[in-house]
Structure formats: structure tokens, C-alpha cells
Amino acid sequence: MKKFLATFTAFICASITPIFIEEVFSRSSAGIYFVVVVVLLHVLVLALPLFFLLSWLGKVNFWSVLLSGFAIGLIPFATFSWPMGKSTTASYTHWNGSAMVTSLSNGQVTSEGWREYVLNVVEVGAIGLIAALVFWLVFRSLQKTK
């Protein structure tokens, strides 16, 4: 029962983490409902099964949890935001804060586009890593209490 409560509480805290990060660092809270849905899907479809697998294998430790969180954040985002193959004629130019930059030109991803893609993917992976760290800290502290 103690392990179940520790796991449940740790997953709740880890789920709140990306929502909190989005709310603090976003310029608007309009996308908060989207973030909540994405976080819940990540937890239910990816994190819980992976945790149960690692638990069954006896491999739940600090590094496996952190690596899992990073991968759970990074892989789905990297897959669904992959810039190649969307259109052969599309172009995309936007303001990056200091200048107009082209990320996509006639269906081809530019070096700026690849740079943005990698930065965004690593950022989302880092959010997953932070959520995994929160999970681990809560999980371990609740397991150690008497």
C-alpha cells in the first residue's frame, strides 16, 4: 500500500510540473487546457506502463527515471513536429525576436528551421526530465517515511 501511495502521489506531482512550467513561462494561459490533455496522455499512455515495466524488471532508479522522463517528453514531440515531408511548396518565415527568419522554403527545411526544431525538441525533453526529477524526489521521500 505504501508503494502504491508513493507512486500515485509522485505521478500526480510529476503531472502538475509541466502544467506549472507552461503557466509560469508562457505569455498566455490560453493553451493550458491543451497542456493538461497532453500531460495526461503522456502519463497514462507512456509513463505509467514504462514505470510498471521498470518496476517489474527491478530497474527503477534515479537514472532510469530521469532518462525515461526525458524520452517521454522528447520522442512524441520530435515525432509529431518533424518538419520534413509536410509540403513541397510551403514556406514559413517568422520573427524570432530580433529578425525575420525563414524556417521552411519551398518545402525544404532551412538551417534555421533545423536549429529551431532541435531547440524545441530538447526543451520539451527537458520539461519531461524535470517532471521525472519531481517524480523521483516525491517517490523516494514517500517510500522512506514511516
Order of alpha helices (4+ residues) and beta strands (2+ residues): alpha-alpha-alpha-alpha-beta-beta-beta-alpha
